Amino acid sequence: MRNFDAGQALERLTLMERIRAFEEAARHAAVEEGLVLGAIHLSIGQEAVAVGLLESLRRDDYITSTHRGHGHTLVKGADPAAMMKELLGREGGCCGGKGGSMHIADFGVGMLGANGVVSANITIAAGAAHGVKLLGGDQVVVCIFGDGAANRGPFLEGINWAGVFDLPILFVCEDNQYSATTRTSDMTSGDVGARAEALGLPVTRIDGNDVEEMAATSREIIARIRAGGEPEFMHALTYRLDGHTYFDPATYRPEGEAERMQVETCPIARQRDLLGAAGVAAERMDEIAKAARDEMRAALEAAKAAPWPADDTVFDDVQDVGSPAVEAF
């Protein structure tokens, strides 16, 4: 590979290993220890999208994510211990232990929130980008959603709004080929990117399991958006190796498909192969993986030791604007 930077490639491997280790620790907490109340959606197999896509963002740039958003949140700079506390509903969580996995957020690093409502983050991101434009900032908003979101109303509404008002936003369809328990090709007519093209956005189609390609391409797109303030669209093809949720056995997939995709597409394995070919020792990469597992086990232990939120904080984050009948009329 021309101009291959082994040091930077190792950093990308490190981030992908941290994401996978976080997801595996979260699955252990949910399955083995029963500590997660509610569903969690793991992104094992999709790590390259988060790492390559968000690498070029500044801390004051913004992202919105899906219900499968742990990796995006981690790469944007959130503390894994605070994230794990959030999953366990504990004090010190990113959202005070009240949002949980599907609504994890950290405004301090520009992560405006995951969302349990499919496609709801698209219009939120458009609003954030419009705010950036009105305030005269140069921040970029990255909106990440799944392939299933392309069939819901906010997809059209948010992209149309961004196109009409020339908003600084990159829409990213993280296409893992399944919408919950249904193959995307069985329920989506035409091409997702073509829908964005019809609304006037430039569209980039990319291998979402190639972290090097993701990083190089995302860097160029984000630089264009920051300089010109106009929206673009990326269709990143990836694959989730686990089921829709941590308790989903994914029996709807053809027998052997996940095992084959593990061999053919796993972004961590691909990055290790690339680094190995560049002369990086397997032992060094093994140390990176072990350090990530140790970090996330420590995050889980910290979450388990954290107290529950105090009862008198239950309404602290609830906004009361008064009676609409009185206030509005």
Secondary structure, DSSP 8 states (H G I E B T S, - for coil): -TT--HHHHHHHHHHHHHHHHHHHHHHHHHHTS----S-----TT-HHHHHHHHTT--TTSEEE--SS-HHHHHHHT--HHHHHHHHTT-TTSTTTTSS-GGG--BGGGTB----SSTTHHHHHHHHHHHHHHHHT----EEEEEEGGGGGSHHHHHHHHHHHHTT--EEEEEEE-SEETTEEGGGT--S-HHHHHHHTT--EEEEETT-HHHHHHHHHHHHHHHHHH---EEEEEE---SS-SSTT---TTS-TTHHHHHHHHH-HHHHHHHHHHHTT--HHHHHHHHHHHHHHHHHHHHHHHHS----GGGTTTT------HHHHT-
